[in-house]
């Protein structure tokens, strides 16, 4: 009986500690930065800014022009791309 009660307590404790993580949702932005001719842009700065909180996360494009900004909280974002010698580009109201 004591063993059963101990096992029940351990399971209840584990479920209680795990439940705060159930409602956590995240997403990511990824893509490729190219110029008007279709050539990839390596080293461009890509920034995702939450319109609700103002918190920003940044990334740089790799040699193939790819970027990834992972583990962002769900929300509405503005995505801005900047690279020296080019006009910056910005897209607002991106729903994640």
C-alpha positions as CSV (number, residue, x, y, z in Angstrom):
1,X,0.0,0.0,0.0
2,X,2.8,2.4,0.9
3,X,4.6,1.7,-2.3
4,X,1.4,2.4,-4.3
5,X,0.8,5.7,-2.4
6,X,4.5,6.7,-3.1
7,X,4.1,5.9,-6.8
8,X,0.9,7.9,-7.0
9,X,2.6,10.9,-5.3
10,X,5.5,10.8,-7.7
11,X,3.2,10.7,-10.7
12,X,1.0,13.5,-9.4
13,X,4.1,15.7,-8.7
14,X,5.5,15.0,-12.2
15,X,2.1,15.9,-13.9
16,X,1.8,19.1,-11.7
17,X,5.3,20.3,-12.7
18,X,4.8,19.5,-16.4
19,X,1.5,21.4,-16.8
20,X,2.8,25.0,-16.9
21,X,4.6,24.0,-20.1
22,X,1.5,22.8,-21.9
23,X,0.3,26.2,-23.0
24,X,3.7,27.3,-24.3
25,X,3.7,28.0,-28.1
26,X,6.6,29.2,-30.2
27,X,7.3,29.6,-33.9
28,X,10.1,30.8,-36.2
29,X,10.7,32.9,-39.2
30,X,13.0,31.6,-42.0
31,X,13.6,32.5,-45.6
32,X,16.1,33.6,-48.2
33,X,17.1,37.2,-48.9
34,X,17.6,38.0,-52.6
35,X,18.0,41.2,-54.6
36,X,15.9,42.3,-57.6
37,X,17.9,40.2,-60.0
38,X,17.4,37.1,-57.8
39,X,21.0,36.9,-56.5
40,X,21.3,35.8,-52.8
41,X,22.4,38.4,-50.2
42,X,25.0,36.9,-47.8
43,X,25.4,38.7,-44.4
44,X,22.1,40.7,-44.5
45,X,20.6,41.5,-41.1
46,X,17.1,40.2,-40.5
47,X,15.2,41.4,-37.4
48,X,11.9,40.2,-36.1
49,X,10.2,42.6,-33.7
50,X,7.1,41.7,-31.7
51,X,4.5,44.5,-32.3
52,X,2.9,43.6,-28.9
53,X,6.0,43.7,-26.7
54,X,8.6,45.6,-28.8
55,X,11.1,42.7,-28.2
56,X,13.4,42.1,-31.1
57,X,15.5,39.1,-32.2
58,X,18.0,39.3,-35.0
59,X,19.8,37.0,-37.4
60,X,22.2,37.2,-40.3
61,X,21.9,35.4,-43.7
62,X,24.4,32.7,-44.4
63,X,26.4,32.2,-47.7
64,X,23.2,30.9,-49.4
65,X,21.2,33.9,-48.3
66,X,19.2,31.8,-45.8
67,X,18.2,33.1,-42.3
68,X,16.4,31.5,-39.3
69,X,15.0,33.2,-36.2
70,X,13.7,30.3,-34.0
71,X,11.7,30.0,-30.8
72,X,9.7,33.2,-31.0
73,X,6.6,33.6,-28.9
74,X,3.3,33.5,-30.8
75,X,2.3,37.1,-31.8
76,X,2.2,39.7,-34.5
77,X,5.7,40.7,-35.9
78,X,7.4,43.2,-38.1
79,X,10.3,41.7,-40.1
80,X,13.1,44.0,-41.3
81,X,16.0,43.2,-43.7
82,X,19.0,45.5,-44.0
83,X,22.2,45.3,-45.9
84,X,24.8,48.0,-46.7
85,X,24.3,49.5,-50.1
86,X,20.6,48.4,-50.3
87,X,17.4,50.1,-49.2
88,X,16.0,48.3,-46.1
89,X,12.8,46.3,-46.6
90,X,10.1,45.8,-43.9
91,X,7.0,43.7,-43.7
92,X,4.5,44.4,-40.9
93,X,1.6,42.4,-39.4
94,X,3.1,39.0,-39.8
95,X,1.1,36.5,-37.7
96,X,3.2,33.8,-36.0
